[in-house]
Amino acid sequence: MTRRTHATAAAEMDVYLDRPAWRLALVQGVTRVLVRCLFRLRVEGMEHYPSGPAVVCFNHLDWADPFFIAAAIPRRPAFSAFGPKEADMTVGARNRFMSWLGVPVPYHPEKDDLIVATRRVDRVLARGRVLFIAGEGRIHVGERRLLPLSDGPAYFALRAGVPLVPLAVNGTGWLGFGRTIRIRVGRPIAVEGRPTREQVERLTAELSEALGALVADFPDGRPPGAAWRWLTELFNDWPEGSRPPLDGPGAGRDGAPRPPGSR
């Protein structure tokens, strides 16, 4: 990577990181009120939540997961989210909203810009933020299940030398008024050494096992009424085209750690 490209990646991230802090604080405050009015929010393990730069990897069941996380975590330190995948943050209401807040770390997989994305992540962590990554890369069905995790969270944590923290979201498989939403923060995983393939695979396997243990005891909820079913699926993007059954290809495996060396 050239110096110019490095500087460009940093400058691109600074555009988001320098957004006024009140925007994120306002949205987080409103989200917290709405979530607690509509659901039973249960937060566990917050003593493990990082007080400085860290990589937090969470499981992903529904489009609304980030809002429940935002309602549960403290305002400080500020956070960023890895994604979205779109190249243009001015396209789509979601992208424009994330850009206005200053939380996205956009990357373009079709352009194979891993180096640029890595530099952006470096900038986020250097600015003292917590970086959230949906390690499975997509939504899935099954409260107690996980899809294989990507190498990204482990790689970024090793590269920056920051803690890697598993965070479980449960109860969002089907949304419903008064239903329990649980946010459970796991113990930080020790990060040592360089981001070699062996280290990344070892750390990813440890992360998968830890995250699998955090979600392993939450039951799958029954489908709610038509209005809540509609809300649950409102912005869900199922690769299968529609919500798959619990035993279908869109389901992970119960508490299954990612086998070392798999991708």
C-alpha positions in Angstrom: 0.0 0.0 0.0 1.4 3.4 -0.9 1.6 6.3 1.6 -1.0 8.1 -0.4 -3.5 5.2 -0.1 -2.8 4.8 3.6 -3.4 8.5 4.1 -6.5 8.4 2.0 -8.0 5.5 4.0 -7.3 7.4 7.3 -8.8 10.5 5.9 -11.9 8.6 4.7 -12.4 7.2 8.2 -11.9 10.6 9.9 -14.9 11.9 8.0 -17.0 9.5 10.0 -15.1 9.6 13.3 -15.3 13.4 13.4 -19.0 13.5 13.3 -20.5 15.4 16.3 -20.7 13.1 19.3 -24.2 14.3 20.1 -25.7 12.6 17.1 -24.7 9.1 18.3 -25.6 10.0 21.9 -29.1 11.2 20.9 -29.9 8.1 18.8 -28.5 5.8 21.4 -30.6 7.5 24.1 -33.8 7.3 22.0 -33.1 3.7 21.1 -32.7 2.8 24.8 -36.1 4.3 25.7 -37.9 2.7 22.8 -36.4 -0.7 23.4 -37.2 -0.7 27.1 -40.8 0.4 26.4 -41.4 -2.4 23.9 -39.3 -5.3 25.2 -37.7 -6.7 28.3 -34.0 -5.9 27.9 -31.8 -8.1 30.0 -28.1 -7.2 30.1 -25.5 -9.7 31.5 -21.8 -9.5 31.8 -21.4 -5.8 31.4 -18.4 -5.9 33.7 -16.6 -7.5 30.7 -17.4 -4.7 28.3 -14.3 -2.9 27.2 -13.4 0.5 28.5 -11.0 1.3 25.6 -10.4 0.2 22.1 -11.4 -3.4 21.4 -13.0 -5.7 18.8 -16.4 -7.0 19.8 -17.8 -10.0 17.8 -21.5 -10.7 18.0 -23.9 -13.2 16.5 -26.6 -12.0 14.1 -30.2 -13.1 14.1 -32.1 -10.0 12.8 -31.7 -6.6 11.3 -32.6 -5.0 14.6 -29.7 -6.6 16.5 -27.5 -3.4 16.4 -30.2 -1.4 17.9 -30.6 -3.7 20.9 -26.8 -3.7 21.3 -26.8 0.1 21.2 -29.5 0.2 23.9 -27.5 -2.0 26.2 -23.9 -0.6 26.0 -22.6 2.6 27.6 -22.1 5.8 25.7 -18.3 5.7 26.2 -16.2 4.6 24.6 -17.8 5.5 21.2 -18.3 2.6 18.8 -18.1 1.8 15.1 -19.5 -1.0 13.1 -17.7 -3.0 10.4 -19.8 -2.6 7.3 -21.8 -2.0 5.2 -20.5 -3.6 2.0 -21.8 -1.0 -0.3 -19.3 1.2 -2.1 -21.4 4.4 -1.9 -22.6 5.5 1.6 -24.9 8.0 0.0 -27.1 5.3 -1.5 -29.9 3.9 0.7 -31.5 5.3 3.8 -29.6 2.9 6.1 -26.3 3.9 4.7 -27.0 7.6 4.9 -28.2 7.2 8.5 -25.1 5.3 9.5 -22.9 8.0 7.7 -24.7 10.7 9.6 -24.1 9.0 12.9 -20.4 8.4 12.0 -20.3 4.7 12.9 -19.6 2.8 9.6 -16.4 1.2 8.5 -17.4 0.6 4.9 -15.6 -2.0 2.8 -16.1 -3.2 -0.8 -15.7 -7.0 -1.1 -16.2 -6.8 -4.8 -13.1 -4.7 -5.1 -11.0 -6.9 -2.9 -9.9 -3.9 -0.8 -8.8 -5.9 2.4 -5.8 -3.6 2.8 -7.9 -0.5 2.7 -10.5 -2.0 5.1 -7.7 -3.0 7.5 -6.3 0.6 7.5 -9.8 1.9 8.2 -10.1 -0.5 11.2 -6.7 0.6 12.4 -7.8 4.2 12.4 -11.0 3.4 14.3 -9.1 1.5 17.1 -6.3 4.1 17.2 -9.0 6.7 17.9 -10.1 4.7 21.0 -13.3 3.3 19.6 -14.9 -0.2 20.1 -15.3 -2.0 16.8 -18.4 -4.2 16.4 -18.3 -7.0 13.8 -21.1 -9.5 13.0 -18.6 -12.4 12.7 -21.0 -14.7 10.9 -21.3 -12.3 8.0 -25.1 -12.7 7.6 -28.3 -13.4 9.6 -29.4 -16.9 10.4 -32.2 -18.7 12.3 -31.7 -20.5 15.6 -31.2 -18.7 18.9 -28.7 -21.3 20.2 -26.8 -21.6 16.9 -23.8 -20.1 15.1 -22.6 -20.0 11.6 -18.9 -20.3 11.0 -17.1 -17.1 12.0 -14.9 -15.2 9.6 -11.2 -14.6 10.3 -11.8 -10.8 10.5 -12.4 -10.2 14.2 -9.3 -12.3 15.2 -7.1 -10.7 12.5 -8.1 -7.2 13.4 -7.6 -7.7 17.2 -4.2 -9.4 16.7 -3.0 -6.7 14.3 -4.0 -3.9 16.7 -3.2 -5.7 19.9 -6.6 -5.0 21.4 -9.0 -7.3 23.4 -11.3 -9.6 21.5 -14.7 -9.7 23.2 -17.6 -12.1 22.4 -21.1 -10.6 22.7 -24.3 -12.6 22.3 -27.6 -11.3 21.2 -30.7 -13.5 21.9 -34.4 -13.1 21.6 -34.4 -11.3 18.3 -35.1 -14.4 16.2 -38.8 -13.4 16.5 -39.6 -9.9 17.8 -42.7 -9.5 19.9 -44.1 -7.0 22.4 -42.8 -7.7 25.9 -40.5 -10.4 24.8 -37.1 -10.8 26.5 -34.1 -9.6 24.6 -30.8 -10.7 26.2 -27.4 -9.0 25.6 -24.7 -11.1 27.2 -21.0 -9.9 27.2 -18.4 -12.6 27.5 -14.9 -12.4 29.0 -12.3 -10.8 26.8 -10.1 -13.2 25.0 -6.3 -12.7 25.4 -4.6 -11.5 22.3 -0.9 -12.1 21.8 1.5 -12.3 18.9 1.4 -11.4 15.3 -1.6 -12.0 13.0 -0.2 -15.1 11.4 -2.5 -17.7 9.8 -2.0 -20.1 12.8 -2.7 -17.4 15.4 -5.8 -16.1 13.5 -7.2 -19.7 13.2 -6.5 -20.4 16.9 -8.1 -17.2 18.1 -11.1 -17.6 15.8 -11.7 -21.1 17.1 -11.5 -19.8 20.7 -13.9 -17.0 19.8 -16.4 -19.3 18.2 -16.4 -21.6 21.3 -16.9 -18.7 23.6 -19.7 -17.2 21.6 -21.3 -20.6 21.2 -21.3 -21.0 24.9 -23.0 -17.6 25.4 -25.9 -18.4 23.2 -26.3 -22.1 24.1 -29.1 -21.7 26.7 -31.6 -19.5 25.0 -34.8 -21.1 23.7 -36.2 -20.4 20.2 -39.4 -18.3 20.5 -42.7 -19.0 18.8 -43.6 -16.9 15.8 -45.6 -13.8 16.9 -48.7 -12.2 15.3 -48.7 -10.9 11.8 -47.6 -7.4 12.7 -44.6 -8.5 14.6 -43.7 -11.1 12.0 -43.7 -8.3 9.5 -41.5 -6.1 11.7 -39.1 -9.0 12.3 -38.6 -9.5 8.6 -38.8 -5.9 7.6 -35.2 -5.4 6.6 -33.9 -8.9 6.8 -31.9 -10.0 3.7 -32.0 -13.8 3.5 -29.5 -15.3 1.1 -32.0 -18.1 0.6 -34.6 -15.7 -0.6 -36.9 -16.1 2.4 -36.7 -17.1 6.0 -35.4 -20.7 6.1 -36.6 -23.4 8.6 -34.7 -24.2 11.7 -33.3 -27.3 10.2 -32.6 -25.7 6.8 -29.4 -24.3 5.2 -29.8 -20.9 6.8 -29.4 -22.4 10.3 -26.1 -22.7 12.2 -25.2 -25.5 14.5 -25.9 -25.6 18.2 -22.9 -24.2 20.0 -20.6 -25.5 17.3 -17.2 -24.0 17.4 -15.6 -23.2 14.1 -13.2 -25.9 13.1 -9.5 -24.7 13.0 -8.5 -24.0 9.5 -12.0 -23.7 8.1 -13.2 -20.6 6.2 
